[in-house]
Amino acid sequence: MTCFECGGEIIRKTTSFIMYDTDHKPVLFEDVEAGECTQCGEKYLDGHTVEKIEKILEGGASGSTREIKVPVISLAA
Ligand SMILES: [Zn+2]
């Protein structure tokens, strides 16, 4: 499989990333099995992983047992 963005090689990786739930609250997903482009870093999720994530986001991440604080930086002059 090659990257749709740049044609680079896709490798399987366990990764983490932030998504937003239906209330626009950020949710950090850990230990996500995904493909990642070795050139541009574009991530590719499996269909069943996307379904799982969508279900969790719709439920407001109610199964969460931990929270993190995220720094906020404004670039406004
Ligand atoms: Zn790429």
N, CA, C, O and the ligand as a Tripos MOL2 file, in Angstrom:
@<TRIPOS>MOLECULE
protein
  309   307    78     0     0
PROTEIN
NO_CHARGES

@<TRIPOS>ATOM
      1 N           0.8450   -1.1950    0.0000 N.3       1 MET1
      2 CA          0.0000    0.0000    0.0000 C.3       1 MET1
      3 C           0.8850    1.2520    0.0000 C.2       1 MET1
      4 O           1.8960    1.3140    0.7000 O.2       1 MET1
      5 N           0.4820    2.2490   -0.8020 N.am      2 THR2
      6 CA          1.2340    3.5000   -0.8400 C.3       2 THR2
      7 C           0.3290    4.6610   -0.4520 C.2       2 THR2
      8 O          -0.8950    4.5670   -0.5480 O.2       2 THR2
      9 N           0.9420    5.7570   -0.0130 N.am      3 CYS3
     10 CA          0.2310    6.9330    0.4860 C.3       3 CYS3
     11 C          -0.5060    7.6520   -0.6550 C.2       3 CYS3
     12 O           0.0520    7.8680   -1.7310 O.2       3 CYS3
     13 N          -1.7920    8.0240   -0.3900 N.am      4 PHE4
     14 CA         -2.5660    8.7590   -1.3910 C.3       4 PHE4
     15 C          -2.0640   10.1930   -1.5430 C.2       4 PHE4
     16 O          -2.2660   10.8250   -2.5800 O.2       4 PHE4
     17 N          -1.4060   10.6990   -0.4960 N.am      5 GLU5
     18 CA         -0.9410   12.0930   -0.5020 C.3       5 GLU5
     19 C           0.3610   12.2570   -1.2920 C.2       5 GLU5
     20 O           0.4860   13.1560   -2.1240 O.2       5 GLU5
     21 N           1.3370   11.3630   -1.0130 N.am      6 CYS6
     22 CA          2.6630   11.5870   -1.5800 C.3       6 CYS6
     23 C           3.2570   10.3550   -2.2620 C.2       6 CYS6
     24 O           4.3380   10.4340   -2.8460 O.2       6 CYS6
     25 N           2.5500    9.1980   -2.1910 N.am      7 GLY7
     26 CA          3.0570    7.9870   -2.8220 C.3       7 GLY7
     27 C           4.1030    7.2610   -1.9890 C.2       7 GLY7
     28 O           4.7030    6.2940   -2.4570 O.2       7 GLY7
     29 N           4.3290    7.7170   -0.7590 N.am      8 GLY8
     30 CA          5.3060    7.0880    0.1290 C.3       8 GLY8
     31 C           4.8230    5.7440    0.6460 C.2       8 GLY8
     32 O           3.6770    5.3570    0.4180 O.2       8 GLY8
     33 N           5.6980    5.0400    1.3400 N.am      9 GLU9
     34 CA          5.3670    3.7100    1.8520 C.3       9 GLU9
     35 C           4.5780    3.8220    3.1530 C.2       9 GLU9
     36 O           4.8960    4.6390    4.0170 O.2       9 GLU9
     37 N           3.5280    2.9790    3.2830 N.am     10 ILE10
     38 CA          2.7140    2.9440    4.4980 C.3      10 ILE10
     39 C           3.2030    1.7980    5.3810 C.2      10 ILE10
     40 O           3.3200    0.6640    4.9180 O.2      10 ILE10
     41 N           3.4890    2.0880    6.6500 N.am     11 ILE11
     42 CA          3.8490    1.0200    7.5840 C.3      11 ILE11
     43 C           2.7990    0.9520    8.6880 C.2      11 ILE11
     44 O           2.1370    1.9430    8.9970 O.2      11 ILE11
     45 N           2.6550   -0.2660    9.2910 N.am     12 ARG12
     46 CA          1.7100   -0.4450   10.4020 C.3      12 ARG12
     47 C           2.3620    0.0870   11.6610 C.2      12 ARG12
     48 O           3.5360   -0.1750   11.9240 O.2      12 ARG12
     49 N           1.5820    0.8510   12.4530 N.am     13 LYS13
     50 CA          2.1200    1.4390   13.6720 C.3      13 LYS13
     51 C           1.0430    1.4850   14.7360 C.2      13 LYS13
     52 O          -0.1470    1.5550   14.4270 O.2      13 LYS13
     53 N           1.4670    1.4450   16.0000 N.am     14 THR14
     54 CA          0.5490    1.7470   17.0890 C.3      14 THR14
     55 C           0.7780    3.2000   17.4390 C.2      14 THR14
     56 O           1.8910    3.5990   17.7800 O.2      14 THR14
     57 N          -0.2790    3.9910   17.3560 N.am     15 THR15
     58 CA         -0.1180    5.4280   17.4850 C.3      15 THR15
     59 C          -1.1680    6.0140   18.4270 C.2      15 THR15
     60 O          -2.0310    5.2910   18.9250 O.2      15 THR15
     61 N          -1.0970    7.3010   18.6680 N.am     16 SER16
     62 CA         -2.1250    7.9850   19.4500 C.3      16 SER16
     63 C          -2.4280    9.3120   18.7800 C.2      16 SER16
     64 O          -1.5590    9.9140   18.1490 O.2      16 SER16
     65 N          -3.6760    9.7680   18.9210 N.am     17 PHE17
     66 CA         -4.0420   11.0630   18.3470 C.3      17 PHE17
     67 C          -5.2990   11.5960   19.0080 C.2      17 PHE17
     68 O          -6.0210   10.8590   19.6800 O.2      17 PHE17
     69 N          -5.5550   12.8770   18.8120 N.am     18 ILE18
     70 CA         -6.7080   13.5370   19.4180 C.3      18 ILE18
     71 C          -7.8130   13.7060   18.3790 C.2      18 ILE18
     72 O          -7.5670   14.1610   17.2620 O.2      18 ILE18
     73 N          -9.0380   13.3320   18.7660 N.am     19 MET19
     74 CA        -10.2240   13.5490   17.9360 C.3      19 MET19
     75 C         -11.2040   14.3720   18.7690 C.2      19 MET19
     76 O         -11.0380   14.4940   19.9820 O.2      19 MET19
     77 N         -12.2200   14.9350   18.1230 N.am     20 TYR20
     78 CA        -13.2020   15.7450   18.8370 C.3      20 TYR20
     79 C         -14.5560   15.0580   18.8260 C.2      20 TYR20
     80 O         -15.0020   14.5580   17.7930 O.2      20 TYR20
     81 N         -15.2230   15.0360   20.0130 N.am     21 ASP21
     82 CA        -16.5230   14.3820   20.0940 C.3      21 ASP21
     83 C         -17.6110   15.3270   19.5850 C.2      21 ASP21
     84 O         -17.3210   16.4290   19.1190 O.2      21 ASP21
     85 N         -18.8660   14.8820   19.6790 N.am     22 THR22
     86 CA        -19.9710   15.6450   19.0960 C.3      22 THR22
     87 C         -20.1730   16.9930   19.8040 C.2      22 THR22
     88 O         -20.8150   17.8870   19.2530 O.2      22 THR22
     89 N         -19.6220   17.1440   21.0360 N.am     23 ASP23
     90 CA        -19.6780   18.4370   21.7370 C.3      23 ASP23
     91 C         -18.3920   19.2460   21.5150 C.2      23 ASP23
     92 O         -18.1680   20.2400   22.2050 O.2      23 ASP23
     93 N         -17.5630   18.8420   20.5830 N.am     24 HIS24
     94 CA        -16.2850   19.4780   20.2600 C.3      24 HIS24
     95 C         -15.2910   19.4070   21.4150 C.2      24 HIS24
     96 O         -14.4120   20.2610   21.5400 O.2      24 HIS24
     97 N         -15.4340   18.3850   22.2570 N.am     25 LYS25
     98 CA        -14.4610   18.1650   23.3230 C.3      25 LYS25
     99 C         -13.3900   17.1980   22.8120 C.2      25 LYS25
    100 O         -13.7080   16.1880   22.1850 O.2      25 LYS25
    101 N         -12.1020   17.5180   23.0860 N.am     26 PRO26
    102 CA        -11.0360   16.6460   22.5890 C.3      26 PRO26
    103 C         -10.9770   15.3300   23.3580 C.2      26 PRO26
    104 O         -11.1580   15.3020   24.5750 O.2      26 PRO26
    105 N         -10.7250   14.2510   22.6410 N.am     27 VAL27
    106 CA        -10.5530   12.9300   23.2400 C.3      27 VAL27
    107 C          -9.2550   12.3520   22.6820 C.2      27 VAL27
    108 O          -9.0680   12.2680   21.4680 O.2      27 VAL27
    109 N          -8.3580   11.9510   23.5960 N.am     28 LEU28
    110 CA         -7.0930   11.3450   23.1630 C.3      28 LEU28
    111 C          -7.2740    9.8370   23.0360 C.2      28 LEU28
    112 O          -7.6710    9.1770   23.9960 O.2      28 LEU28
    113 N          -6.9910    9.3010   21.8850 N.am     29 PHE29
    114 CA         -7.0320    7.8520   21.6640 C.3      29 PHE29
    115 C          -5.6030    7.3150   21.6880 C.2      29 PHE29
    116 O          -4.7160    7.8090   20.9930 O.2      29 PHE29
    117 N          -5.4130    6.2780   22.5210 N.am     30 GLU30
    118 CA         -4.0920    5.6500   22.6330 C.3      30 GLU30
    119 C          -4.1440    4.2550   22.0210 C.2      30 GLU30
    120 O          -5.2210    3.6980   21.8110 O.2      30 GLU30
    121 N          -2.9800    3.7050   21.7410 N.am     31 ASP31
    122 CA         -2.8410    2.3140   21.2880 C.3      31 ASP31
    123 C          -3.7200    2.0340   20.0690 C.2      31 ASP31
    124 O          -4.3670    0.9900   19.9840 O.2      31 ASP31
    125 N          -3.7340    2.9760   19.1320 N.am     32 VAL32
    126 CA         -4.5210    2.8210   17.9090 C.3      32 VAL32
    127 C          -3.6540    2.1720   16.8350 C.2      32 VAL32
    128 O          -2.5920    2.6870   16.4830 O.2      32 VAL32
    129 N          -4.1210    1.0320   16.3180 N.am     33 GLU33
    130 CA         -3.4380    0.3670   15.1990 C.3      33 GLU33
    131 C          -3.7660    1.1280   13.9260 C.2      33 GLU33
    132 O          -4.9350    1.2220   13.5500 O.2      33 GLU33
    133 N          -2.7630    1.6700   13.2600 N.am     34 ALA34
    134 CA         -3.0140    2.4550   12.0590 C.3      34 ALA34
    135 C          -1.8550    2.3160   11.0910 C.2      34 ALA34
    136 O          -0.7530    1.9180   11.4690 O.2      34 ALA34
    137 N          -2.1200    2.6510    9.8310 N.am     35 GLY35
    138 CA         -1.0500    2.7520    8.8610 C.3      35 GLY35
    139 C          -0.5330    4.1790    8.8870 C.2      35 GLY35
    140 O          -1.3070    5.1240    9.0390 O.2      35 GLY35
    141 N           0.7840    4.3380    8.7380 N.am     36 GLU36
    142 CA          1.3310    5.6880    8.7210 C.3      36 GLU36
    143 C           2.3540    5.8090    7.5910 C.2      36 GLU36
    144 O           3.1930    4.9270    7.4050 O.2      36 GLU36
    145 N           2.2750    6.9030    6.8420 N.am     37 CYS37
    146 CA          3.1910    7.1330    5.7320 C.3      37 CYS37
    147 C           4.5750    7.4640    6.2800 C.2      37 CYS37
    148 O           4.7150    8.3080    7.1650 O.2      37 CYS37
    149 N           5.5960    6.7930    5.7470 N.am     38 THR38
    150 CA          6.9600    7.0230    6.2150 C.3      38 THR38
    151 C           7.5060    8.3640    5.7120 C.2      38 THR38
    152 O           8.4970    8.8630    6.2460 O.2      38 THR38
    153 N           6.8740    8.9490    4.6960 N.am     39 GLN39
    154 CA          7.3620   10.2190    4.1460 C.3      39 GLN39
    155 C           6.6680   11.4340    4.7430 C.2      39 GLN39
    156 O           7.3280   12.3430    5.2470 O.2      39 GLN39
    157 N           5.3000   11.4550    4.6860 N.am     40 CYS40
    158 CA          4.5930   12.6680    5.1020 C.3      40 CYS40
    159 C           3.8470   12.5070    6.4200 C.2      40 CYS40
    160 O           3.3330   13.4870    6.9590 O.2      40 CYS40
    161 N           3.7790   11.2710    6.9550 N.am     41 GLY41
    162 CA          3.1530   11.0710    8.2570 C.3      41 GLY41
    163 C           1.6380   10.9580    8.2200 C.2      41 GLY41
    164 O           1.0020   10.8550    9.2690 O.2      41 GLY41
    165 N           1.0480   10.9750    7.0250 N.am     42 GLU42
    166 CA         -0.3970   10.8010    6.8860 C.3      42 GLU42
    167 C          -0.8130    9.4740    7.5230 C.2      42 GLU42
    168 O          -0.1620    8.4500    7.3180 O.2      42 GLU42
    169 N          -1.9370    9.5010    8.3200 N.am     43 LYS43
    170 CA         -2.3910    8.2890    9.0050 C.3      43 LYS43
    171 C          -3.5780    7.6760    8.2780 C.2      43 LYS43
    172 O          -4.4500    8.3800    7.7690 O.2      43 LYS43
    173 N          -3.5920    6.3420    8.2430 N.am     44 TYR44
    174 CA         -4.6800    5.6020    7.6120 C.3      44 TYR44
    175 C          -5.2700    4.6350    8.6230 C.2      44 TYR44
    176 O          -4.5810    3.7550    9.1400 O.2      44 TYR44
    177 N          -6.5830    4.8150    8.9030 N.am     45 LEU45
    178 CA         -7.2550    3.9510    9.8640 C.3      45 LEU45
    179 C          -8.0930    2.9060    9.1470 C.2      45 LEU45
    180 O          -8.6550    3.1700    8.0840 O.2      45 LEU45
    181 N          -8.1730    1.6950    9.7460 N.am     46 ASP46
    182 CA         -9.0290    0.6470    9.2030 C.3      46 ASP46
    183 C         -10.4910    1.0310    9.4170 C.2      46 ASP46
    184 O         -10.8150    1.7950   10.3270 O.2      46 ASP46
    185 N         -11.3760    0.4890    8.5610 N.am     47 GLY47
    186 CA        -12.8100    0.7670    8.6760 C.3      47 GLY47
    187 C         -13.3620    0.4330   10.0500 C.2      47 GLY47
    188 O         -14.1370    1.2060   10.6140 O.2      47 GLY47
    189 N         -12.9640   -0.7290   10.6020 N.am     48 HIS48
    190 CA        -13.5260   -1.1180   11.9040 C.3      48 HIS48
    191 C         -12.9880   -0.2330   13.0250 C.2      48 HIS48
    192 O         -13.6670   -0.0220   14.0300 O.2      48 HIS48
    193 N         -11.7600    0.2920   12.8550 N.am     49 THR49
    194 CA        -11.2000    1.2160   13.8490 C.3      49 THR49
    195 C         -11.9610    2.5370   13.8230 C.2      49 THR49
    196 O         -12.2660    3.1050   14.8710 O.2      49 THR49
    197 N         -12.2710    3.0270   12.6070 N.am     50 VAL50
    198 CA        -13.0260    4.2680   12.4650 C.3      50 VAL50
    199 C         -14.4020    4.1290   13.1150 C.2      50 VAL50
    200 O         -14.8550    5.0300   13.8210 O.2      50 VAL50
    201 N         -15.0700    2.9800   12.8720 N.am     51 GLU51
    202 CA        -16.3980    2.7310   13.4640 C.3      51 GLU51
    203 C         -16.3320    2.7680   14.9820 C.2      51 GLU51
    204 O         -17.1830    3.3730   15.6350 O.2      51 GLU51
    205 N         -15.3050    2.1090   15.5460 N.am     52 LYS52
    206 CA        -15.1140    2.0440   16.9900 C.3      52 LYS52
    207 C         -14.9480    3.4580   17.5580 C.2      52 LYS52
    208 O         -15.5720    3.8210   18.5550 O.2      52 LYS52
    209 N         -14.0890    4.2460   16.8960 N.am     53 ILE53
    210 CA        -13.8080    5.6060   17.3520 C.3      53 ILE53
    211 C         -15.0660    6.4750   17.2730 C.2      53 ILE53
    212 O         -15.3510    7.2430   18.1910 O.2      53 ILE53
    213 N         -15.8130    6.3520   16.1810 N.am     54 GLU54
    214 CA        -17.0400    7.1510   16.0210 C.3      54 GLU54
    215 C         -18.0370    6.8400   17.1250 C.2      54 GLU54
    216 O         -18.6800    7.7420   17.6620 O.2      54 GLU54
    217 N         -18.1660    5.5460   17.4680 N.am     55 LYS55
    218 CA        -19.0870    5.1390   18.5280 C.3      55 LYS55
    219 C         -18.6790    5.7650   19.8570 C.2      55 LYS55
    220 O         -19.5240    6.2530   20.6070 O.2      55 LYS55
    221 N         -17.3730    5.7480   20.1440 N.am     56 ILE56
    222 CA        -16.8620    6.3030   21.4060 C.3      56 ILE56
    223 C         -17.1120    7.8040   21.4460 C.2      56 ILE56
    224 O         -17.5150    8.3370   22.4800 O.2      56 ILE56
    225 N         -16.8760    8.4950   20.3240 N.am     57 LEU57
    226 CA        -17.0750    9.9460   20.2750 C.3      57 LEU57
    227 C         -18.5570   10.3070   20.4330 C.2      57 LEU57
    228 O         -18.8900   11.2990   21.0810 O.2      57 LEU57
    229 N         -19.4400    9.5040   19.8450 N.am     58 GLU58
    230 CA        -20.8770    9.7490   19.9830 C.3      58 GLU58
    231 C         -21.3270    9.5790   21.4270 C.2      58 GLU58
    232 O         -22.2510   10.2550   21.8800 O.2      58 GLU58
    233 N         -20.6680    8.6700   22.1500 N.am     59 GLY59
    234 CA        -21.0230    8.4180   23.5440 C.3      59 GLY59
    235 C         -20.3130    9.3560   24.5090 C.2      59 GLY59
    236 O         -20.3760    9.1430   25.7190 O.2      59 GLY59
    237 N         -19.6420   10.3870   24.0100 N.am     60 GLY60
    238 CA        -18.9620   11.3500   24.8710 C.3      60 GLY60
    239 C         -17.7980   10.7490   25.6380 C.2      60 GLY60
    240 O         -17.4590   11.2230   26.7220 O.2      60 GLY60
    241 N         -17.1790    9.7030   25.0830 N.am     61 ALA61
    242 CA        -16.0160    9.0570   25.7040 C.3      61 ALA61
    243 C         -16.3050    8.6180   27.1350 C.2      61 ALA61
    244 O         -15.4540    8.7440   28.0160 O.2      61 ALA61
    245 N         -17.5260    8.0950   27.3620 N.am     62 SER62
    246 CA        -17.9550    7.7280   28.7190 C.3      62 SER62
    247 C         -17.1240    6.5900   29.3120 C.2      62 SER62
    248 O         -17.1210    6.4170   30.5310 O.2      62 SER62
    249 N         -16.4210    5.8140   28.4910 N.am     63 GLY63
    250 CA        -15.6100    4.7230   29.0090 C.3      63 GLY63
    251 C         -14.2250    5.1530   29.4670 C.2      63 GLY63
    252 O         -13.4110    4.3180   29.8630 O.2      63 GLY63
    253 N         -13.9550    6.4620   29.4130 N.am     64 SER64
    254 CA        -12.6290    6.9670   29.7740 C.3      64 SER64
    255 C         -12.3690    6.8470   31.2650 C.2      64 SER64
    256 O         -13.2550    7.1100   32.0780 O.2      64 SER64
    257 N         -11.1370    6.4450   31.6310 N.am     65 THR65
    258 CA        -10.7810    6.3390   33.0410 C.3      65 THR65
    259 C          -9.6990    7.3410   33.4290 C.2      65 THR65
    260 O          -9.3920    7.4880   34.6120 O.2      65 THR65
    261 N          -9.1180    8.0310   32.4510 N.am     66 ARG66
    262 CA         -8.0480    8.9860   32.7200 C.3      66 ARG66
    263 C          -8.2750   10.2360   31.9040 C.2      66 ARG66
    264 O          -8.9070   10.2020   30.8490 O.2      66 ARG66
    265 N          -7.7400   11.3650   32.4160 N.am     67 GLU67
    266 CA         -7.7970   12.6110   31.6420 C.3      67 GLU67
    267 C          -6.4240   13.2600   31.6610 C.2      67 GLU67
    268 O          -5.6480   13.0680   32.5980 O.2      67 GLU67
    269 N          -6.1230   14.0420   30.6050 N.am     68 ILE68
    270 CA         -4.8720   14.8060   30.5790 C.3      68 ILE68
    271 C          -5.2020   16.2920   30.4550 C.2      68 ILE68
    272 O          -6.2720   16.6580   29.9690 O.2      68 ILE68
    273 N          -4.2930   17.1270   30.8880 N.am     69 LYS69
    274 CA         -4.4200   18.5490   30.6500 C.3      69 LYS69
    275 C          -3.6340   18.8950   29.3990 C.2      69 LYS69
    276 O          -2.5120   18.4250   29.2100 O.2      69 LYS69
    277 N          -4.2160   19.7030   28.5630 N.am     70 VAL70
    278 CA         -3.5840   20.0440   27.2850 C.3      70 VAL70
    279 C          -3.2710   21.5290   27.2690 C.2      70 VAL70
    280 O          -4.1710   22.3410   27.4860 O.2      70 VAL70
    281 N          -2.0050   21.9190   27.0140 N.am     71 PRO71
    282 CA         -1.6860   23.3390   26.9320 C.3      71 PRO71
    283 C          -2.3540   24.0000   25.7440 C.2      71 PRO71
    284 O          -2.4810   23.3920   24.6810 O.2      71 PRO71
    285 N          -2.7820   25.2380   25.9180 N.am     72 VAL72
    286 CA         -3.4140   25.9930   24.8410 C.3      72 VAL72
    287 C          -2.5570   27.2160   24.5430 C.2      72 VAL72
    288 O          -2.2140   27.9690   25.4550 O.2      72 VAL72
    289 N          -2.2130   27.4180   23.2950 N.am     73 ILE73
    290 CA         -1.3880   28.5520   22.8990 C.3      73 ILE73
    291 C          -2.0830   29.2850   21.7720 C.2      73 ILE73
    292 O          -2.4250   28.6890   20.7510 O.2      73 ILE73
    293 N          -2.2930   30.5890   21.9580 N.am     74 SER74
    294 CA         -2.8850   31.4180   20.9100 C.3      74 SER74
    295 C          -1.7870   32.0880   20.1000 C.2      74 SER74
    296 O          -0.8160   32.5940   20.6620 O.2      74 SER74
    297 N          -1.9350   32.0920   18.7920 N.am     75 LEU75
    298 CA         -0.9650   32.7440   17.9340 C.3      75 LEU75
    299 C          -1.4480   34.1290   17.5090 C.2      75 LEU75
    300 O          -0.8550   34.7620   16.6350 O.2      75 LEU75
    301 N          -2.5480   34.6020   18.1460 N.am     76 ALA76
    302 CA         -3.0480   35.9370   17.8280 C.3      76 ALA76
    303 C          -2.0180   36.9880   18.2390 C.2      76 ALA76
    304 O          -1.3930   36.8660   19.2930 O.2      76 ALA76
    305 N          -1.8420   38.0020   17.4260 N.am     77 ALA77
    306 CA         -0.8320   39.0300   17.7050 C.3      77 ALA77
    307 C          -1.2650   39.9200   18.8690 C.2      77 ALA77
    308 O          -0.5390   40.8400   19.2450 O.2      77 ALA77
    309 ZN          2.6120   10.3320    2.3720 Zn       78 ZN78
@<TRIPOS>BOND
     1     1     2 1
     2     2     3 1
     3     3     4 2
     4     3     5 am
     5     5     6 1
     6     6     7 1
     7     7     8 2
     8     7     9 am
     9     9    10 1
    10    10    11 1
    11    11    12 2
    12    11    13 am
    13    13    14 1
    14    14    15 1
    15    15    16 2
    16    15    17 am
    17    17    18 1
    18    18    19 1
    19    19    20 2
    20    19    21 am
    21    21    22 1
    22    22    23 1
    23    23    24 2
    24    23    25 am
    25    25    26 1
    26    26    27 1
    27    27    28 2
    28    27    29 am
    29    29    30 1
    30    30    31 1
    31    31    32 2
    32    31    33 am
    33    33    34 1
    34    34    35 1
    35    35    36 2
    36    35    37 am
    37    37    38 1
    38    38    39 1
    39    39    40 2
    40    39    41 am
    41    41    42 1
    42    42    43 1
    43    43    44 2
    44    43    45 am
    45    45    46 1
    46    46    47 1
    47    47    48 2
    48    47    49 am
    49    49    50 1
    50    50    51 1
    51    51    52 2
    52    51    53 am
    53    53    54 1
    54    54    55 1
    55    55    56 2
    56    55    57 am
    57    57    58 1
    58    58    59 1
    59    59    60 2
    60    59    61 am
    61    61    62 1
    62    62    63 1
    63    63    64 2
    64    63    65 am
    65    65    66 1
    66    66    67 1
    67    67    68 2
    68    67    69 am
    69    69    70 1
    70    70    71 1
    71    71    72 2
    72    71    73 am
    73    73    74 1
    74    74    75 1
    75    75    76 2
    76    75    77 am
    77    77    78 1
    78    78    79 1
    79    79    80 2
    80    79    81 am
    81    81    82 1
    82    82    83 1
    83    83    84 2
    84    83    85 am
    85    85    86 1
    86    86    87 1
    87    87    88 2
    88    87    89 am
    89    89    90 1
    90    90    91 1
    91    91    92 2
    92    91    93 am
    93    93    94 1
    94    94    95 1
    95    95    96 2
    96    95    97 am
    97    97    98 1
    98    98    99 1
    99    99   100 2
   100    99   101 am
   101   101   102 1
   102   102   103 1
   103   103   104 2
   104   103   105 am
   105   105   106 1
   106   106   107 1
   107   107   108 2
   108   107   109 am
   109   109   110 1
   110   110   111 1
   111   111   112 2
   112   111   113 am
   113   113   114 1
   114   114   115 1
   115   115   116 2
   116   115   117 am
   117   117   118 1
   118   118   119 1
   119   119   120 2
   120   119   121 am
   121   121   122 1
   122   122   123 1
   123   123   124 2
   124   123   125 am
   125   125   126 1
   126   126   127 1
   127   127   128 2
   128   127   129 am
   129   129   130 1
   130   130   131 1
   131   131   132 2
   132   131   133 am
   133   133   134 1
   134   134   135 1
   135   135   136 2
   136   135   137 am
   137   137   138 1
   138   138   139 1
   139   139   140 2
   140   139   141 am
   141   141   142 1
   142   142   143 1
   143   143   144 2
   144   143   145 am
   145   145   146 1
   146   146   147 1
   147   147   148 2
   148   147   149 am
   149   149   150 1
   150   150   151 1
   151   151   152 2
   152   151   153 am
   153   153   154 1
   154   154   155 1
   155   155   156 2
   156   155   157 am
   157   157   158 1
   158   158   159 1
   159   159   160 2
   160   159   161 am
   161   161   162 1
   162   162   163 1
   163   163   164 2
   164   163   165 am
   165   165   166 1
   166   166   167 1
   167   167   168 2
   168   167   169 am
   169   169   170 1
   170   170   171 1
   171   171   172 2
   172   171   173 am
   173   173   174 1
   174   174   175 1
   175   175   176 2
   176   175   177 am
   177   177   178 1
   178   178   179 1
   179   179   180 2
   180   179   181 am
   181   181   182 1
   182   182   183 1
   183   183   184 2
   184   183   185 am
   185   185   186 1
   186   186   187 1
   187   187   188 2
   188   187   189 am
   189   189   190 1
   190   190   191 1
   191   191   192 2
   192   191   193 am
   193   193   194 1
   194   194   195 1
   195   195   196 2
   196   195   197 am
   197   197   198 1
   198   198   199 1
   199   199   200 2
   200   199   201 am
   201   201   202 1
   202   202   203 1
   203   203   204 2
   204   203   205 am
   205   205   206 1
   206   206   207 1
   207   207   208 2
   208   207   209 am
   209   209   210 1
   210   210   211 1
   211   211   212 2
   212   211   213 am
   213   213   214 1
   214   214   215 1
   215   215   216 2
   216   215   217 am
   217   217   218 1
   218   218   219 1
   219   219   220 2
   220   219   221 am
   221   221   222 1
   222   222   223 1
   223   223   224 2
   224   223   225 am
   225   225   226 1
   226   226   227 1
   227   227   228 2
   228   227   229 am
   229   229   230 1
   230   230   231 1
   231   231   232 2
   232   231   233 am
   233   233   234 1
   234   234   235 1
   235   235   236 2
   236   235   237 am
   237   237   238 1
   238   238   239 1
   239   239   240 2
   240   239   241 am
   241   241   242 1
   242   242   243 1
   243   243   244 2
   244   243   245 am
   245   245   246 1
   246   246   247 1
   247   247   248 2
   248   247   249 am
   249   249   250 1
   250   250   251 1
   251   251   252 2
   252   251   253 am
   253   253   254 1
   254   254   255 1
   255   255   256 2
   256   255   257 am
   257   257   258 1
   258   258   259 1
   259   259   260 2
   260   259   261 am
   261   261   262 1
   262   262   263 1
   263   263   264 2
   264   263   265 am
   265   265   266 1
   266   266   267 1
   267   267   268 2
   268   267   269 am
   269   269   270 1
   270   270   271 1
   271   271   272 2
   272   271   273 am
   273   273   274 1
   274   274   275 1
   275   275   276 2
   276   275   277 am
   277   277   278 1
   278   278   279 1
   279   279   280 2
   280   279   281 am
   281   281   282 1
   282   282   283 1
   283   283   284 2
   284   283   285 am
   285   285   286 1
   286   286   287 1
   287   287   288 2
   288   287   289 am
   289   289   290 1
   290   290   291 1
   291   291   292 2
   292   291   293 am
   293   293   294 1
   294   294   295 1
   295   295   296 2
   296   295   297 am
   297   297   298 1
   298   298   299 1
   299   299   300 2
   300   299   301 am
   301   301   302 1
   302   302   303 1
   303   303   304 2
   304   303   305 am
   305   305   306 1
   306   306   307 1
   307   307   308 2
@<TRIPOS>SUBSTRUCTURE
     1 MET1         2 RESIDUE 1 A MET
     2 THR2         6 RESIDUE 1 A THR
     3 CYS3        10 RESIDUE 1 A CYS
     4 PHE4        14 RESIDUE 1 A PHE
     5 GLU5        18 RESIDUE 1 A GLU
     6 CYS6        22 RESIDUE 1 A CYS
     7 GLY7        26 RESIDUE 1 A GLY
     8 GLY8        30 RESIDUE 1 A GLY
     9 GLU9        34 RESIDUE 1 A GLU
    10 ILE10       38 RESIDUE 1 A ILE
    11 ILE11       42 RESIDUE 1 A ILE
    12 ARG12       46 RESIDUE 1 A ARG
    13 LYS13       50 RESIDUE 1 A LYS
    14 THR14       54 RESIDUE 1 A THR
    15 THR15       58 RESIDUE 1 A THR
    16 SER16       62 RESIDUE 1 A SER
    17 PHE17       66 RESIDUE 1 A PHE
    18 ILE18       70 RESIDUE 1 A ILE
    19 MET19       74 RESIDUE 1 A MET
    20 TYR20       78 RESIDUE 1 A TYR
    21 ASP21       82 RESIDUE 1 A ASP
    22 THR22       86 RESIDUE 1 A THR
    23 ASP23       90 RESIDUE 1 A ASP
    24 HIS24       94 RESIDUE 1 A HIS
    25 LYS25       98 RESIDUE 1 A LYS
    26 PRO26      102 RESIDUE 1 A PRO
    27 VAL27      106 RESIDUE 1 A VAL
    28 LEU28      110 RESIDUE 1 A LEU
    29 PHE29      114 RESIDUE 1 A PHE
    30 GLU30      118 RESIDUE 1 A GLU
    31 ASP31      122 RESIDUE 1 A ASP
    32 VAL32      126 RESIDUE 1 A VAL
    33 GLU33      130 RESIDUE 1 A GLU
    34 ALA34      134 RESIDUE 1 A ALA
    35 GLY35      138 RESIDUE 1 A GLY
    36 GLU36      142 RESIDUE 1 A GLU
    37 CYS37      146 RESIDUE 1 A CYS
    38 THR38      150 RESIDUE 1 A THR
    39 GLN39      154 RESIDUE 1 A GLN
    40 CYS40      158 RESIDUE 1 A CYS
    41 GLY41      162 RESIDUE 1 A GLY
    42 GLU42      166 RESIDUE 1 A GLU
    43 LYS43      170 RESIDUE 1 A LYS
    44 TYR44      174 RESIDUE 1 A TYR
    45 LEU45      178 RESIDUE 1 A LEU
    46 ASP46      182 RESIDUE 1 A ASP
    47 GLY47      186 RESIDUE 1 A GLY
    48 HIS48      190 RESIDUE 1 A HIS
    49 THR49      194 RESIDUE 1 A THR
    50 VAL50      198 RESIDUE 1 A VAL
    51 GLU51      202 RESIDUE 1 A GLU
    52 LYS52      206 RESIDUE 1 A LYS
    53 ILE53      210 RESIDUE 1 A ILE
    54 GLU54      214 RESIDUE 1 A GLU
    55 LYS55      218 RESIDUE 1 A LYS
    56 ILE56      222 RESIDUE 1 A ILE
    57 LEU57      226 RESIDUE 1 A LEU
    58 GLU58      230 RESIDUE 1 A GLU
    59 GLY59      234 RESIDUE 1 A GLY
    60 GLY60      238 RESIDUE 1 A GLY
    61 ALA61      242 RESIDUE 1 A ALA
    62 SER62      246 RESIDUE 1 A SER
    63 GLY63      250 RESIDUE 1 A GLY
    64 SER64      254 RESIDUE 1 A SER
    65 THR65      258 RESIDUE 1 A THR
    66 ARG66      262 RESIDUE 1 A ARG
    67 GLU67      266 RESIDUE 1 A GLU
    68 ILE68      270 RESIDUE 1 A ILE
    69 LYS69      274 RESIDUE 1 A LYS
    70 VAL70      278 RESIDUE 1 A VAL
    71 PRO71      282 RESIDUE 1 A PRO
    72 VAL72      286 RESIDUE 1 A VAL
    73 ILE73      290 RESIDUE 1 A ILE
    74 SER74      294 RESIDUE 1 A SER
    75 LEU75      298 RESIDUE 1 A LEU
    76 ALA76      302 RESIDUE 1 A ALA
    77 ALA77      306 RESIDUE 1 A ALA
    78 ZN78       309 GROUP 0 **** ****
